[in-house]
């Protein structure tokens, strides 16, 4: 089957960002309104959904990789129960300027393409809430949708709004 891939940032797109902090354990994770339903719609339309997330809190010693894996396992479990399917999650646990995977660099996306050879960035969509997300998508030639406001990008107020507004 020929899938279009949608790359999703996590914090600020799937779950609520914490003010000046990181989501360090499941008790701090809160799905944004309408996210489960939006991801179910995208799954039903045969989009391949891949999460790409910078998780600098690990490098800063605020959480462990095991904490992050627990958060992601529970997140995927709830999304699966809602009818949404996340194909894969790629994370960058590094601090700034220590790797080639931290967005706006493209390492996580290239890892995804190495594992799933049929990913074509020109046919892919990146939905994120930061300019570093948009910069990564631009480097790859993805279509970018920004959750937020910026005159230079297609913008939506939420993932649900993006699905409706752009008829994804």
C-alpha positions as CSV (number, residue, x, y, z in Angstrom):
1,X,0.0,0.0,0.0
2,X,1.2,3.5,-0.8
3,X,1.1,5.6,2.3
4,X,1.6,9.3,2.7
5,X,3.6,9.9,5.8
6,X,2.6,12.5,8.4
7,X,5.4,13.4,10.8
8,X,4.1,14.8,14.1
9,X,5.9,16.7,16.7
10,X,4.8,15.5,20.2
11,X,4.8,18.4,22.7
12,X,2.4,21.1,21.6
13,X,0.8,19.0,18.9
14,X,-0.2,15.7,20.6
15,X,0.0,16.7,24.2
16,X,0.0,19.9,26.2
17,X,3.4,21.6,26.7
18,X,4.3,22.3,30.2
19,X,5.3,25.9,31.0
20,X,9.1,26.1,31.2
21,X,9.3,22.4,31.9
22,X,9.4,19.0,30.3
23,X,6.8,16.2,30.4
24,X,8.9,13.9,32.6
25,X,6.4,11.1,33.5
26,X,3.0,9.9,32.5
27,X,1.3,11.9,35.3
28,X,2.4,15.1,33.5
29,X,1.2,14.0,30.1
30,X,-2.1,15.5,28.9
31,X,-3.6,14.9,25.4
32,X,-4.6,18.1,23.7
33,X,-8.4,18.4,22.9
34,X,-9.4,16.5,19.8
35,X,-6.0,14.8,19.2
36,X,-7.3,11.2,19.6
37,X,-10.1,11.8,17.2
38,X,-7.9,13.6,14.7
39,X,-5.3,10.8,14.7
40,X,-8.1,8.2,14.3
41,X,-9.3,10.1,11.2
42,X,-5.8,10.2,9.8
43,X,-5.3,6.4,10.5
44,X,-8.6,5.6,8.7
45,X,-7.4,7.6,5.7
46,X,-4.3,5.4,5.6
47,X,-1.7,8.0,6.6
48,X,1.4,6.6,8.1
49,X,1.8,8.5,11.4
50,X,5.3,9.0,12.8
51,X,6.2,11.0,15.9
52,X,9.5,12.9,15.8
53,X,10.3,14.6,19.1
54,X,13.2,16.4,20.7
55,X,13.5,15.3,24.3
56,X,16.3,17.4,25.8
57,X,15.1,16.6,29.3
58,X,17.0,13.3,29.1
59,X,20.3,15.1,28.3
60,X,19.6,17.5,31.1
61,X,19.1,14.6,33.6
62,X,15.5,15.5,34.3
63,X,14.2,12.2,33.1
64,X,15.5,8.9,31.8
65,X,15.1,7.1,28.5
66,X,13.0,4.6,30.5
67,X,10.7,7.4,31.6
68,X,10.3,8.5,28.0
69,X,9.6,4.9,26.8
70,X,6.9,4.6,29.5
71,X,5.3,7.8,28.4
72,X,5.3,6.7,24.8
73,X,4.0,3.2,25.5
74,X,1.1,4.7,27.5
75,X,0.4,7.3,24.8
76,X,0.4,4.7,22.0
77,X,-1.8,2.5,24.1
78,X,-4.4,5.2,24.6
79,X,-4.2,6.2,20.9
80,X,-4.6,2.5,19.8
81,X,-7.6,2.1,22.1
82,X,-9.1,5.2,20.3
83,X,-8.6,3.7,16.8
84,X,-5.4,5.6,16.0
85,X,-2.2,3.9,14.8
86,X,1.2,5.4,15.4
87,X,3.7,3.6,13.1
88,X,6.8,4.7,14.9
89,X,8.3,7.2,17.3
90,X,11.7,8.7,16.9
91,X,13.2,10.8,19.6
92,X,16.3,12.9,20.1
93,X,17.5,12.7,23.7
94,X,20.5,15.0,23.1
95,X,21.3,18.5,24.2
96,X,21.7,21.3,21.6
97,X,24.5,20.9,19.1
98,X,25.5,17.4,20.2
99,X,24.0,15.4,17.3
100,X,22.5,15.3,13.9
101,X,19.0,14.2,15.0
102,X,17.8,17.2,17.1
103,X,15.3,19.3,15.0
104,X,15.9,21.5,13.1
105,X,18.4,18.9,11.9
106,X,17.0,16.0,10.0
107,X,18.5,12.9,11.6
108,X,15.2,11.5,13.0
109,X,13.5,11.8,9.7
110,X,16.4,10.0,7.9
111,X,16.3,7.2,10.5
112,X,12.6,6.8,9.7
113,X,13.3,6.6,6.0
114,X,16.1,4.1,6.5
115,X,13.6,1.8,8.4
116,X,10.7,2.5,6.0
117,X,12.3,2.8,2.6
118,X,9.1,3.9,0.9
119,X,8.9,7.2,2.7
120,X,9.1,10.0,0.2
121,X,9.6,13.4,1.9
122,X,8.2,15.3,-1.1
123,X,4.9,13.5,-0.4
124,X,5.1,13.8,3.3
125,X,3.6,16.3,5.7
126,X,5.2,17.7,8.9
127,X,2.9,19.0,11.6
128,X,4.7,20.9,14.4
129,X,4.4,23.8,16.7
130,X,7.9,25.4,16.4
131,X,10.0,27.0,13.8
132,X,12.6,24.3,14.3
133,X,10.0,21.8,13.1
134,X,9.3,23.9,10.1
135,X,13.0,24.3,9.3
136,X,13.5,20.5,9.4
137,X,10.5,20.0,7.1
138,X,11.7,22.6,4.7
139,X,15.2,20.9,4.5
140,X,13.5,17.7,3.6
141,X,11.0,19.1,1.2
142,X,8.0,18.1,3.3
143,X,4.7,20.1,3.3
144,X,4.7,22.0,6.6
145,X,1.8,22.8,8.8
146,X,2.5,24.9,11.9
147,X,0.3,24.7,14.9
148,X,0.4,28.4,15.8
149,X,0.6,31.6,13.9
150,X,3.2,32.7,11.3
151,X,2.5,34.3,8.0
152,X,5.2,32.2,6.3
153,X,3.5,28.8,6.9
154,X,0.2,27.0,6.6
155,X,-1.1,27.4,10.1
156,X,-3.7,25.7,12.2
157,X,-4.8,26.2,15.8
158,X,-4.6,22.5,16.7
159,X,-4.2,19.1,15.1
160,X,-8.0,18.8,14.8
161,X,-8.1,22.1,13.0
162,X,-5.3,21.0,10.7
163,X,-7.1,17.8,9.7
164,X,-10.3,19.8,9.0
165,X,-8.8,22.9,7.4
166,X,-6.4,21.1,5.1
167,X,-8.8,18.1,4.5
168,X,-6.1,15.6,5.5
